[in-house]
């Protein structure tokens, strides 16, 4: 018997979907059906293009369609979280999101909004946040009450300040550009499984009830995670709300851990669809939170139900691999990303010419360009043109979470260096003499948070750089990265890069 299926109204036949449906680190997904395709956007964290957008006609085959932002809005800094796509009555589309604000006095995250003529963009930002709060405002979700009035649901991020957390609703203008009036509490963190966190609301209306899917618990980090999803219901959007006594309704299992931040929406024929994220279990969280889908329904006793039990669908093949080989002959492949606070110089056509910033005097990763990985077990290679390395410039290969957590190997004209950043502190782990060949091939073998770094002059015979194995500082969501640095505006030319899953 097939464990996961959607109705014939959705796909024309009983179907089982790969798990994940899209591989790689794509947390906090927003899902919607725009009339002819499913559209998903996901958290950017500190990477650009920000908030990637994928589409699918059938929840099986997915295409990268771009991002909400190619350049992040001027008012934002550090991270961009939790996009939510919504069609306004005007026919335009809005993408609501959370971001750190540069404005003086804004302590934490605020909510912004951008607009487009289609769900896939391109989006243009309003240019300022529409809501901030003393304890942050995150996880926006627009929805209508029983009279059609538009509201914005959001979480105050109290757990970041050792305070209670709540999900609120506040009136939202029809153009999506401003909130008004008082905010009203819908639910708060008052159940043991929630672990002082309620967040990521999503609303669907059925019969006499509004149904809320929400998340609680710890989602990741060095302390582990117990993230899960629960439901609540109310006869009015503004409450009172009651939580399901059997919460959480989706929790870790079947090869996944910490499922959450789900979105529920009607698909073709009205069948309810849920898309959410979870970490692959068994080898830590370095591959990041990946996308899962399940059918949702309303039970006979009027509660929102996801799937047919309290576990995610079993891990199964089918999502397109993120393994690749790139010789940088044409335009830069759209799967490459970079830290949006430190945009590197980059030029392709005759290899990739990567330029770091003025921080290169103190950083080997002053310029970074990266790709998401499918698994925590992979082999990455890159070839660096030694002739492009002038002075103290270095080109390298790394596992990279952000500017505070990374581990990699770099080559100058004469020396190989294994390095890491942990909590922002730089440390050299090993050194060796660089090959004297025209091209230096670098190789990184990843096994969870353990890494082997090697180098070769002919691309065939590789030797370890320093120790046979290094323990990395990264505990989640690492990307394979190419780096440039070693001196101010250091330049490195890469003739190829590749990742193979193993």
Residue pairs with C-beta under 8 A, 6 or more apart in sequence:
2 14
2 16
3 16
3 308
3 313
3 314
4 16
4 17
4 294
4 295
4 307
4 308
4 313
5 14
5 15
5 16
5 295
6 14
6 15
6 59
6 267
6 271
6 273
6 295
7 269
7 271
7 295
8 14
9 268
9 269
9 270
9 271
10 267
10 268
10 269
10 271
10 273
10 295
11 58
11 59
11 268
15 58
15 59
15 60
16 316
17 59
17 60
17 293
17 313
17 318
18 60
18 316
18 317
18 318
18 319
19 256
19 292
19 312
19 313
19 314
19 315
19 316
19 318
19 319
20 290
20 291
20 292
20 319
21 56
21 59
21 60
21 62
21 275
21 291
21 292
21 293
21 318
21 319
22 40
22 54
22 62
22 290
22 291
22 319
22 320
23 290
23 319
23 320
23 321
23 322
23 372
23 374
24 287
24 288
24 290
24 322
24 372
24 373
24 374
25 287
25 288
25 289
25 290
25 372
25 477
25 479
26 40
26 42
26 43
26 52
26 54
26 277
26 288
26 289
26 290
26 291
26 372
27 42
27 43
27 45
27 261
27 277
27 288
27 289
27 477
28 42
28 43
28 81
28 82
28 83
28 139
28 200
28 261
28 277
28 289
29 40
29 41
29 42
29 261
29 263
29 275
29 276
29 277
29 291
30 40
30 41
30 42
30 82
30 83
30 84
30 85
30 263
31 38
31 39
31 40
31 263
31 265
31 273
31 274
31 275
31 293
32 38
32 39
32 85
32 86
32 87
32 119
32 263
32 265
33 39
33 265
33 266
33 267
33 268
33 273
34 87
34 118
34 119
36 57
37 55
37 56
37 57
38 55
38 56
38 57
38 58
38 59
38 267
38 273
39 53
39 54
39 55
39 65
39 85
39 119
39 120
40 53
40 54
40 55
40 56
40 62
40 275
40 291
41 51
41 52
41 53
41 54
41 68
41 83
41 85
41 95
42 51
42 52
42 83
42 277
42 291
43 51
43 80
43 81
43 82
43 83
44 50
44 51
44 52
44 67
44 69
44 72
44 79
44 80
44 81
44 340
45 79
45 80
45 81
45 402
45 477
46 78
46 79
46 339
46 340
46 341
46 402
47 337
47 338
47 339
47 340
47 370
47 479
48 67
48 69
48 70
48 71
48 72
48 337
48 338
48 339
48 340
48 343
49 66
49 67
49 69
49 70
49 334
49 337
50 67
50 68
50 69
50 70
50 72
50 80
50 340
51 67
51 68
51 69
51 80
51 83
51 95
51 97
52 64
52 66
52 67
53 64
53 65
53 66
53 67
53 68
53 119
53 120
53 121
54 62
54 63
54 64
54 65
55 62
55 63
55 65
55 120
56 62
56 63
59 273
59 293
60 318
62 319
62 320
64 334
64 335
65 120
65 121
66 120
66 121
66 122
66 334
67 121
68 83
68 95
68 97
68 114
68 121
68 123
69 80
69 114
69 123
69 125
70 122
71 340
72 80
72 99
72 340
73 99
73 112
73 114
73 125
73 127
74 102
74 127
75 99
75 101
75 102
75 103
75 112
75 127
75 128
75 129
76 99
76 100
76 101
76 102
76 112
77 99
77 100
77 101
77 102
77 341
78 100
78 341
79 99
79 100
79 109
80 97
80 98
80 99
81 97
81 98
81 99
81 109
81 138
81 139
82 97
82 98
82 138
82 139
82 140
82 200
82 261
83 95
83 96
83 97
84 95
84 96
84 97
84 140
84 141
84 142
84 263
85 93
85 94
85 95
85 119
86 93
86 94
86 95
86 96
86 142
86 176
87 93
87 94
87 119
88 94
88 174
88 175
88 176
89 174
90 174
90 175
91 117
92 115
92 116
92 117
93 115
93 116
93 117
93 118
93 119
93 121
93 123
94 113
94 114
94 115
94 142
94 176
95 113
95 114
95 115
95 116
95 121
95 123
96 111
96 112
96 113
96 140
96 141
96 142
96 152
96 176
97 111
97 112
97 113
97 114
97 140
98 109
98 110
98 111
98 112
98 137
98 138
98 139
98 140
99 109
99 110
99 112
99 129
100 106
100 108
100 109
100 110
101 109
101 110
101 129
101 132
103 110
103 129
103 132
106 129
106 132
107 134
107 135
107 136
108 133
108 135
108 136
108 157
108 160
108 161
109 136
109 137
109 138
109 157
110 129
110 131
110 132
110 133
110 136
110 137
111 129
111 130
111 131
111 132
111 137
111 138
111 140
111 152
111 154
112 125
112 126
112 128
112 129
112 130
113 125
113 126
113 130
113 140
113 176
113 177
114 123
114 124
114 125
114 126
115 123
115 124
115 126
115 176
116 122
116 123
116 124
126 177
130 152
130 177
130 178
130 179
131 137
131 140
131 152
131 154
131 170
131 179
133 156
135 156
135 157
135 158
135 160
135 161
135 163
136 156
136 157
136 160
136 161
137 154
137 155
137 156
137 157
138 154
138 155
138 157
138 199
139 153
139 154
139 155
139 167
139 199
139 200
139 201
139 261
140 152
140 153
140 154
141 152
141 153
141 154
141 201
141 202
141 203
142 150
142 151
142 152
142 153
142 172
142 176
143 150
143 151
143 153
143 203
143 237
144 150
144 151
144 237
145 151
145 236
145 237
145 238
146 205
146 236
146 237
149 171
150 171
150 172
150 173
150 174
150 176
151 169
151 170
151 171
151 172
151 237
152 169
152 170
152 171
152 172
152 179
153 167
153 168
153 169
153 186
153 201
153 203
154 167
154 168
154 170
155 165
155 166
155 167
155 168
155 198
155 199
155 200
155 201
156 165
156 166
156 168
157 165
158 164
158 165
158 166
159 165
159 189
159 196
159 197
164 188
164 189
164 196
165 188
165 189
165 196
165 197
165 198
165 199
166 185
166 186
166 187
166 188
166 189
166 198
167 185
167 186
167 187
167 188
167 198
167 199
167 201
167 212
167 214
168 183
168 184
168 185
168 186
169 183
169 184
169 186
169 237
169 238
170 179
170 180
170 181
170 182
170 183
170 184
171 179
171 180
171 181
172 178
172 179
172 180
173 179
173 180
184 238
184 239
185 239
186 201
186 212
186 232
186 234
186 238
186 239
186 241
187 198
187 212
187 214
187 232
187 241
187 243
188 198
189 195
189 196
189 197
189 198
189 216
191 216
191 230
191 243
191 247
193 216
193 217
193 226
193 228
193 230
193 247
193 248
194 216
194 217
194 230
195 216
195 217
195 218
195 226
197 215
197 216
197 217
197 218
198 214
198 215
198 216
199 214
199 215
199 216
199 261
200 213
200 214
200 215
200 260
200 261
200 262
201 212
201 213
201 214
202 212
202 213
202 214
202 262
202 263
202 264
202 265
203 210
203 211
203 212
203 213
203 237
203 264
204 210
204 211
204 213
204 264
204 265
204 266
204 272
204 296
204 304
205 211
206 298
206 302
206 304
207 298
207 302
208 235
208 302
209 233
209 234
209 235
209 302
210 233
210 234
210 235
210 236
210 237
211 231
211 232
211 233
211 264
211 298
211 303
211 304
212 231
212 232
212 233
212 234
212 241
212 304
213 229
213 230
213 231
213 262
213 263
213 264
213 274
213 296
213 304
213 306
214 229
214 230
214 231
214 232
215 227
215 228
215 229
215 230
215 260
215 261
215 262
216 227
216 228
216 229
216 230
216 248
216 260
217 225
217 226
217 227
217 228
217 248
217 258
217 260
218 224
218 225
218 226
218 227
218 258
219 225
219 227
219 258
219 260
219 261
219 289
220 227
220 258
220 279
220 285
220 289
220 475
220 476
221 475
221 476
222 475
225 257
225 258
225 279
225 285
226 252
226 258
227 258
227 259
227 260
228 248
228 250
228 251
228 252
228 258
228 259
228 260
229 248
229 249
229 250
229 251
229 259
229 260
229 262
229 276
229 306
230 243
230 244
230 247
230 248
230 249
231 243
231 244
231 247
231 249
231 303
231 304
232 241
232 242
232 243
232 244
233 241
233 242
233 244
233 302
233 303
233 304
234 240
234 241
234 242
244 303
248 310
249 304
249 305
249 306
249 310
250 259
250 260
250 262
250 276
250 306
250 307
250 310
250 311
250 312
251 259
251 310
251 311
252 258
252 259
252 278
252 281
252 311
252 312
253 310
253 311
253 312
254 311
254 312
254 313
254 314
254 315
255 280
255 281
255 282
255 312
255 314
255 315
256 278
256 279
256 280
256 281
256 292
256 311
256 312
256 315
257 278
257 279
257 280
257 281
257 285
258 278
258 279
258 289
259 276
259 277
259 278
259 292
259 312
260 276
260 277
260 278
261 276
261 277
262 274
262 275
262 276
262 306
263 274
263 275
263 276
264 272
264 273
264 274
264 296
264 304
264 306
265 272
265 273
266 272
266 273
267 273
271 295
272 295
272 296
272 297
272 298
273 293
273 294
273 295
273 296
274 293
274 294
274 295
274 296
274 306
274 307
275 291
275 292
275 293
276 291
276 292
277 289
277 290
277 291
277 292
278 289
278 290
278 292
278 312
279 285
279 287
279 288
279 289
279 290
279 476
280 287
280 290
280 315
280 375
280 376
283 376
283 377
283 448
284 376
284 448
284 449
284 475
284 476
285 475
285 476
285 477
286 373
286 376
286 399
286 446
286 448
286 449
286 474
286 475
286 476
286 477
286 478
287 373
287 374
287 375
287 376
287 477
287 478
288 372
288 476
288 477
288 478
289 477
290 319
292 312
292 313
294 306
294 307
294 312
294 313
295 307
296 304
296 305
296 306
296 307
297 304
297 305
298 304
298 305
299 305
307 313
319 374
321 374
321 501
322 335
322 371
322 372
322 373
322 374
322 499
323 374
323 378
323 498
323 499
323 500
323 501
324 333
324 335
324 371
324 498
324 499
325 496
325 497
325 498
326 333
326 352
326 496
326 497
326 498
327 351
327 495
327 496
328 348
328 349
328 350
328 351
328 352
328 494
328 495
328 496
328 497
329 348
329 349
329 350
330 348
330 349
331 348
332 346
332 348
332 352
335 371
335 372
336 369
336 370
336 371
337 369
337 370
337 371
337 372
337 479
338 344
338 346
338 368
338 369
338 370
339 368
339 402
339 403
341 403
342 357
342 359
342 366
342 367
342 368
342 403
344 354
344 355
344 356
344 357
344 366
344 367
344 368
344 369
344 484
345 353
345 354
345 355
345 356
345 367
345 489
345 491
346 352
346 353
346 354
346 355
346 367
346 369
347 353
351 385
351 493
351 494
351 495
351 496
352 369
352 482
352 493
352 494
352 497
353 388
353 491
353 492
353 493
354 367
354 369
354 395
354 482
354 483
354 484
354 491
354 492
354 493
354 494
355 367
355 484
355 489
355 490
355 491
356 363
356 365
356 366
356 367
356 483
356 484
356 485
356 486
356 489
356 490
356 491
357 366
357 367
357 488
357 489
358 366
358 488
358 489
359 366
359 485
359 488
360 366
360 367
360 393
360 484
360 485
360 486
360 487
360 488
360 489
360 490
361 487
361 488
362 426
363 426
363 485
364 394
364 396
364 408
364 410
364 417
364 419
364 483
364 485
364 486
365 396
365 398
365 400
365 403
365 406
365 408
365 421
365 481
365 483
365 485
366 483
366 484
366 485
366 486
366 490
367 483
367 484
367 485
367 490
367 492
368 398
368 400
368 481
368 482
368 483
369 481
369 482
370 400
370 479
370 480
370 481
370 482
371 479
371 480
371 481
371 499
372 479
373 446
373 478
373 479
373 480
373 499
374 501
375 501
376 446
376 447
376 448
376 449
377 446
377 447
377 448
377 501
377 502
378 446
378 480
378 499
378 500
378 501
378 502
379 443
379 444
379 445
379 446
379 499
379 500
379 502
380 397
380 443
380 444
380 446
380 480
380 497
380 498
380 499
381 397
381 441
381 442
381 443
381 444
381 496
381 497
381 498
382 395
382 396
382 397
382 441
382 442
382 482
382 494
382 496
382 497
382 498
383 439
383 440
383 441
383 442
383 459
383 494
383 495
383 496
383 497
384 395
384 396
384 411
384 439
384 440
384 441
384 442
384 492
384 493
384 494
384 495
385 395
385 438
385 439
385 492
385 493
385 494
385 495
386 411
386 413
386 434
386 436
386 437
386 438
386 439
386 440
387 438
387 493
388 395
388 491
388 492
388 493
389 395
389 411
389 412
389 413
389 486
389 491
389 492
390 491
391 486
391 487
391 490
392 412
392 486
392 487
392 490
393 412
393 484
393 485
393 486
393 487
393 490
393 491
393 492
394 410
394 411
394 412
394 417
394 483
394 484
394 485
394 486
394 490
394 492
395 410
395 411
395 482
395 483
395 484
395 492
395 493
395 494
396 408
396 409
396 410
396 411
396 417
396 442
396 482
396 483
396 484
396 485
396 492
397 408
397 409
397 410
397 442
397 443
397 444
397 453
397 480
397 481
397 482
397 483
397 497
398 406
398 407
398 408
398 409
398 444
398 480
398 481
398 482
398 483
399 406
399 407
399 408
399 444
399 446
399 451
399 472
399 474
399 478
399 479
399 480
399 481
400 406
400 408
400 474
400 478
400 479
400 480
400 481
400 483
401 474
401 476
401 477
401 478
401 479
403 421
403 424
404 421
404 422
404 423
404 424
405 421
405 422
405 423
405 473
405 474
405 475
406 420
406 421
406 473
406 474
406 481
407 418
407 419
407 420
407 421
407 429
407 451
407 470
407 472
407 473
407 474
408 418
408 419
408 420
408 444
408 453
408 481
408 483
409 416
409 417
409 418
409 419
409 442
409 444
409 453
409 455
409 465
410 416
410 417
410 419
410 483
410 485
410 486
411 417
411 434
411 440
411 442
411 455
412 434
412 486
413 434
414 433
414 434
415 431
415 432
415 433
415 434
416 431
416 432
416 433
416 434
416 440
416 455
416 465
417 428
417 430
417 431
417 465
418 428
418 429
418 430
418 431
418 453
418 465
418 466
418 470
419 426
419 427
419 428
419 429
420 426
420 427
420 429
420 470
420 472
420 473
421 427
421 473
422 473
423 473
429 466
429 467
429 470
430 453
430 465
430 466
430 467
430 470
431 465
431 466
432 455
432 463
432 465
432 466
434 440
434 455
435 455
435 456
435 457
436 457
437 457
437 458
439 457
439 459
439 495
440 455
440 456
440 457
441 455
441 456
441 457
441 458
441 459
441 462
442 453
442 454
442 455
443 452
443 453
443 454
443 455
443 456
443 462
444 451
444 452
444 453
444 454
444 480
445 451
445 452
445 454
446 478
449 471
449 472
449 474
449 475
450 469
450 470
450 471
450 472
451 469
451 470
451 471
451 472
452 464
452 468
452 469
452 470
453 464
453 465
453 466
453 470
454 462
454 463
454 464
454 465
455 462
455 463
455 465
456 462
456 463
472 478
480 499
482 492
482 494
482 497
483 492
484 490
484 491
484 492
